[in-house]
């Protein structure tokens, strides 16, 4: 069994990656329903937390149905990191995670996120401070290195373990790569072969199918997989991977009704949590993925991403369900007749 501290995550956990403006409570609820074993909040600025900024504090919202949950923070100032750790502990998550992997320029230029990969000693020092500032298990998410010439992740894994982290998630790209090119899991696999490393190692990057999840699990020996972009608008990725692990068979994709029901639930909870205006606005990024592959969906999608009236948006989702369920049944009938 894989454990973070005293938290039992099962034999091979699937984790939801922390994603800004994506992995909020409404989306986490859907991923949990589809079998995600552990989730992380959007990353939270320590400077925002210690200044009681509404957006930062709201991200600490955790609901019992989604546990276990890790709260992820980012920052670069020692005192701010220490004070933020104390605030996070009061929110009672299962885990406190440190973001040392965000490649976005506005984060990196402050030597936070992946910026810290330019100074490994500093990275270890900040981690040590956090570990000593909280009773929560501390984990880290990071990347292979700053660029191809500074891939020191094997050394980093040992040093972070030595100062007390309980698990390490590694995205198989450098900061310079951003999200381009193919993720390199080779160094992640090397860490798993290192007899000195005994904490769970989770791999992240490019896992977008059950077949790939199984292949990477077997090839690199990781303790679990963290899934990010492949889950956006498609929380079913978790159940599909688990089913494939257990049976070797691929599940049928979600039906039209399942997709529409998920979009409705997501929108409803988004409005409840963020308010009507922001809830509708931030939901718009998800519709393309919920209805990917739907023939001639563009007019509906344009209406979904431009209308501000929740009644109209829900009505449009009903129309999509009615129209495309009919098409789905017709296609199924044709396929059966062709056999």
Residue pairs with C-beta under 8 A, 6 or more apart in sequence:
1 8
1 9
1 10
1 11
2 8
2 9
2 10
2 11
2 12
2 13
2 200
2 223
2 224
3 9
3 200
4 38
4 94
4 95
4 137
4 139
4 166
4 167
4 200
5 95
5 137
5 166
6 137
7 38
7 68
7 94
7 95
7 137
9 37
9 38
9 68
9 200
9 224
10 37
12 217
12 223
12 224
12 225
12 245
13 37
13 38
13 202
13 223
13 224
13 225
14 35
14 36
14 37
14 213
14 224
14 225
14 226
14 227
14 238
14 241
14 242
15 36
15 37
15 38
15 39
15 40
15 169
15 202
15 224
15 225
15 226
15 227
16 23
16 28
16 31
16 36
16 38
16 39
16 40
16 226
16 227
16 228
16 231
16 238
17 23
17 40
17 141
17 169
17 204
17 226
17 227
17 228
17 231
18 40
18 41
18 42
18 43
18 70
18 72
18 97
18 99
18 141
19 42
19 228
19 229
19 232
20 42
20 43
21 42
21 282
21 285
22 42
22 232
22 285
23 39
23 40
23 41
23 42
24 41
24 42
24 59
24 270
24 273
24 274
25 61
25 62
25 63
25 66
25 269
25 273
26 265
26 266
26 269
26 270
26 272
26 273
27 235
27 266
27 286
28 36
28 39
28 66
28 69
29 63
29 65
29 66
29 265
29 269
30 235
30 262
30 265
30 266
31 39
31 231
31 235
31 238
32 39
32 65
32 66
33 235
34 235
34 236
34 237
34 238
34 239
35 238
35 239
35 242
36 231
36 235
36 238
37 68
37 224
38 68
38 69
38 70
38 94
38 95
39 66
39 68
39 69
39 70
40 69
40 70
40 71
40 72
40 95
40 97
40 141
41 59
41 60
41 62
41 69
41 70
41 71
41 72
41 93
42 59
42 72
43 72
43 73
43 74
43 99
43 102
43 113
44 56
44 59
44 60
44 71
44 72
44 73
44 74
44 84
44 88
45 53
45 56
45 73
45 74
45 75
46 73
46 74
46 75
46 77
46 80
46 81
46 83
46 84
47 75
47 77
47 80
48 55
48 56
48 57
49 56
49 57
49 60
49 73
49 83
49 84
49 87
49 88
50 80
50 83
50 84
50 87
59 71
60 71
60 87
60 88
60 91
61 273
62 69
62 71
62 91
62 92
62 93
67 94
68 93
68 94
68 95
69 93
69 94
69 95
70 93
70 94
70 95
70 96
70 97
70 139
71 88
71 91
71 93
71 95
71 96
71 97
72 97
72 98
72 99
72 141
73 81
73 84
73 85
73 88
73 96
73 97
73 98
73 99
74 98
74 99
74 102
74 107
74 112
74 113
75 81
75 84
75 112
76 110
76 111
76 112
76 115
76 116
76 126
78 125
78 126
78 129
81 126
81 129
81 130
81 133
82 129
82 130
82 133
85 96
85 130
85 133
85 134
85 136
86 133
86 134
88 96
88 134
88 136
89 96
89 134
89 135
89 136
93 136
94 136
94 137
95 136
95 137
95 138
95 139
95 166
95 167
96 130
96 134
96 136
96 137
96 138
96 139
97 138
97 139
97 140
97 141
97 169
98 126
98 127
98 130
98 138
98 139
98 140
98 141
99 112
99 113
99 141
100 113
100 114
100 116
100 117
100 123
100 140
100 141
100 142
100 143
101 113
101 114
101 141
101 142
101 143
101 171
101 175
102 108
102 112
102 113
102 114
103 113
103 114
103 143
103 175
103 178
103 179
104 113
107 113
107 114
107 115
108 114
108 115
108 175
109 115
111 118
111 119
111 122
114 142
114 143
114 146
114 175
115 175
116 122
116 123
116 126
117 123
117 142
117 143
117 145
117 146
117 150
117 174
117 175
118 146
118 150
120 152
120 155
120 156
120 159
123 142
123 156
123 160
124 156
124 159
124 160
124 163
127 138
127 140
127 160
127 163
127 164
127 165
128 163
128 164
130 138
131 138
131 163
131 164
131 165
132 164
137 166
137 167
138 164
138 165
138 166
139 165
139 166
139 167
139 168
139 169
140 160
140 165
140 167
140 168
140 169
141 168
141 169
141 170
141 171
141 204
141 226
142 153
142 156
142 168
142 169
142 170
142 171
143 153
143 170
143 171
143 172
143 173
143 174
143 175
144 151
144 153
144 170
144 171
144 172
144 173
144 174
144 184
144 187
145 151
145 152
145 153
145 174
145 175
146 174
146 175
146 176
147 174
147 175
147 176
148 174
148 176
150 174
151 174
151 187
153 170
153 187
153 188
153 191
154 187
154 190
154 191
154 194
157 168
157 170
157 191
157 194
157 197
157 201
158 194
158 196
158 197
160 168
161 168
161 196
161 197
161 198
161 199
165 199
166 199
166 200
167 199
167 200
167 201
167 202
167 223
168 191
168 199
168 200
168 201
168 202
169 201
169 202
169 203
169 204
169 226
170 187
170 188
170 191
170 201
170 202
170 203
170 204
171 183
171 204
171 205
172 183
172 184
172 185
172 187
172 188
172 203
172 204
172 205
172 206
173 179
173 180
173 181
173 183
173 184
173 205
179 229
182 206
183 204
183 205
183 206
185 203
185 205
185 216
185 219
185 220
185 222
186 220
188 201
188 203
188 220
188 222
189 219
189 220
189 221
189 222
191 197
191 201
192 201
192 220
192 221
192 222
192 223
193 221
200 223
200 224
201 222
201 223
202 222
202 223
202 224
202 225
202 226
203 216
203 220
203 222
203 224
203 225
203 226
204 225
204 226
204 227
204 228
206 212
207 213
207 216
207 225
207 227
207 230
208 229
208 230
208 237
209 230
209 240
210 240
210 241
210 243
210 244
210 245
210 250
211 244
213 225
213 241
213 244
213 245
214 241
214 244
214 245
216 222
216 225
217 225
217 245
225 241
227 237
227 238
230 237
231 237
231 238
232 285
232 286
232 289
233 286
233 287
233 288
233 289
233 290
233 292
234 289
234 290
234 292
235 262
236 251
236 253
236 254
236 258
239 251
240 250
240 251
243 249
243 250
243 251
244 250
244 251
254 262
255 325
255 328
256 320
256 321
256 324
256 325
256 327
256 328
257 321
257 325
259 290
259 291
260 290
260 317
260 318
260 320
260 321
262 290
263 286
263 287
263 290
263 291
263 317
264 314
264 317
266 283
266 286
267 279
267 280
267 283
267 310
267 313
267 314
267 317
270 279
270 280
270 282
270 283
271 279
271 280
271 310
272 279
273 279
274 282
276 310
277 308
280 308
280 310
280 313
284 304
284 305
287 301
287 304
287 305
288 301
291 297
291 300
291 301
291 320
294 320
294 324
295 327
297 320
300 316
300 319
300 320
303 312
303 316
304 313
304 316
304 317
307 313
307 316
